[in-house]
Amino acid sequence: MGTRRRRRGPILIAGGFVLVAAVSVVGALGLGGSSGVGDGDGAAQSRSSQVVKVGKGTLTRQTEIDGRLGHGPEVPFPVKAEGTVTWLPQTGRTVRRGETVLRVDDRSVVLLYGSLPMYRDLDVRRSEATGPATGGSKGAGADSTAGPGAGTGETRERGARVTTTPLRGMDVKQFEANLSALGYTGFTVDESYTRLTADAVKRWQGDLGLPRTGRVDAGDIVYAPGAVRVAGTSVRVGAAASGNPLSYTSTARMVTVNAPATDMSWATTGSVVTVGLPDGRSVEGEVASVGKEAFAGGAPGDGADAGAGGDGGGDGGAGKAATVAVVITFDDQGALGRLQSGPVTVRYVEKQRKDVLNVTVAALVALAEGGYGLEVPGSDDGGSGSGRFIPVRTGLFAGGQVEVSGPGVHEGMKVRIPK
């Protein structure tokens, strides 16, 4: 076999993408210098003189996804009051415990904090009976009770014997906890609505300018988890208080993302993300909740999906990728500045590798023999000649860098960037 075997040169890589080039015969893999055959000198003259070093550190690949800064989803107020709306708050107003949400028939509907809805009237139960009284104060007025008023008692009202029984339930305890938080005393916060509770309610009603009845109607109160921001109204003053006349959001700003349902590995409660604001600043946020349903073309209420199914066909999301709503919150609301709403960019870590050798992607060479390599310039070629090629294994690509490994690679090693 007297014929000399010709060797094919490398195919160049630039910016992480393979550039297929018709490169002539160059030095053999692992050997320095040019082949001296054919147009090898021309190949040598086309080599770049730019040299970089192999470094060591952490590579982090981030993915960006669009989101929107706001106050979270709107929730309707469960208003049970019936009558005519006589006052409404302005959109954007913050309402706190004990404050008026709206007025119906010129009567305040008050916000309290809790998770249970106001589903019944709160009052001391009364029952009349015939026959002689067995206890209590005879001849007393309607507010008289036997004993301290904490339990069942008897009174005389217009000659009839009246038995009072406390109303019991967790909704009572929730209401009494709010009454106590507003500064009213003289009763025990428990599951019993007693005459002592009613007495405190009378004082509260007097402060609100309401009739001092000691009874709380289901329409007098609405509950929310905490202070709320009025999001909008669906009625005008003078209209009937029916349906959901008001809606609210959280007072805290948060970001909502409609994340592709096919890539939810990052969206776990407690995960830290970076949010890029419209003014160019970035702040740290945390995944607070992840939806349990996927929607075609975006979550309900998303602007991109606003017209979906408008013709009644229900096909508005056909062909669109399914998404899941992800809510991101911020511990430091001040870091958001004065911005209340707007488009943002959410960046999350897709992959990360710590303490790995890495080099700029532009230094990679695709070898004709297969795989990738790095070109180590010769010590006497002046930085322009063809050096030797070291095969490497590639790992994570991130931020214009690539993880490299192999027996001939070490930190600080100089390699040439192909032209």
Salt bridges, closest charged atoms under 4 A:
GLU64 OE2 - ARG347 NE 2.98
ASP106 OD1 - ARG103 NE 3.09
ASP121 OD2 - ARG215 NH2 2.40
ASP123 OD2 - ARG215 NH1 3.90
ASP143 OD1 - ARG195 NH2 3.30
ASP143 OD1 - LYS202 NZ 3.21
GLU154 OE2 - ARG161 NH1 3.33
GLU157 OE2 - ARG126 NH1 3.41
ASP171 OD2 - ARG120 NE 2.71
ASP217 OD1 - ARG215 NE 2.75
ASP220 OD1 - ARG107 NE 2.89
ASP279 OD2 - ARG281 NE 2.94
GLU350 OE2 - ARG61 NH2 3.80
GLU375 OE1 - ARG47 NH2 2.46
GLU375 OE2 - ARG416 NH1 2.37
ASP381 OD2 - ARG416 NH2 3.31
GLU403 OE2 - ARG353 NH2 2.75
